[in-house]
C-alpha cells in the first residue's frame, strides 16, 4: 500500500490539462501533502489513449470546425455520456490503483477522467470525494456528474449553470484556472527581457501555438512587416519542428527568436508586451497572471472560442478575425499607451495567479489530509 493524500487524474489530450495537474500537485506538496498525477488513459489503456489523442489532433489540424460543432452539439445532446460506458472497461484497473494508494480524495482535470471516475464511484460504491477542475473559462455539461463533490472554475455564470442542471450552488467554487507558480511575476518586464537575452528597449510580441504549435507562424510573421517600428518577435512552436524550421528560413525586418517546447514559457510571457495566440485555457490564465495583453487569432472552435469571448467581454483580449487585421490591432495595443494600460487594468480584475492555492485550501477544509512532515515526525518518535 502507498499512503497518498490525493490522486489527480489528467489526460494527455492537449498540454493544458497536465499543466493544471502539475499546478495542483505543486500546491499540495507546498502544504506538506502527498500527491500523485495519473495520466488516465495512458495508464489504463495505452492503445485507447493513442486512438483518442491521434483522433483529437487530426480533427484540430484538418477539420477544427467539426470539433466546434461537436462541442456545441453536446451542450444540448449529451452524447458525451458515452464516456461513462467506456469507464466500465477501466473500472477494475482504476479501482486497484486507488486502493493501492489509500488516497483520501480524487481530483479530475479532464471531463473524460471525470466521467470514468464517476462511473467507478457508482459501480464500486466508493466513498471518496471527487472534485473536478475545469481548465477553460466556461462551464460545459460534459463535466457534470452526480458523483462529483465540487467543481472549481473560472466561470462567472455559476448560478445559471447550477439552476440549469439542478446542482446545489454550494458545489461550485469560483477560483479561476490553476497554474504553476511564476517567479517572474515579481520582476519588471525589462528585467525578465534582460535575463532572457532579449532587448529591453524593443516592444516584444510572443507568438504561441500551444504544445503542438498549430499557429500559422510564417503567414503571421509576413503580415507583421507592415508594422513600421522594429519589433522583437518570440515564436514558441512547441513540438512543431516543421514550423520552427520554416521560421528560421524566413527573412523579416523584425528580430525573430524561435524556440520549440520550453520550460521558460511563462518567463517569455512575462517579458512580452503582447501575446498572440489561440485561446487555450492554461495559456490564457498564465497570460492574465503575467499581465500581458492578449491578441487572439484562430481559436479552436468550441471551448477556445468561448474562452476568447469571455476574455473579450472583460476587455482583457482582442480578437483578429483575419490575419491581415493583426498588424493594425498590434500597433493599437503597443503604441496607444492609454489603450494598453486599460487592457492591463482589465486583466488585473479577472486574473488569479493563486487559483491552485484556493482550490487546495477549499478541498482541505473537507478532507482530513495527513501532512508529510507530520507523518515523518511520527516515524522518528
PyMOL commands that set and color helices and strands:
alter all, ss='L'
color gray80, all
select helices_A, chain A and resi 15-30+40-44+46-62+64-74+79-101+111-124+141-143+158-164+169-171+183-186+189-195+217-226+241-248+265-271+281-289+303-313+323-335+337-350+355-366+372-380
alter helices_A, ss='H'
color red, helices_A
select strands_A, chain A and resi 6-10+35-39+105-108+129-133+150-153+172-174+204-208+232-236+255-259+274-277+293-297+317-320
alter strands_A, ss='S'
color yellow, strands_A
deselect
rebuild
show_as cartoon
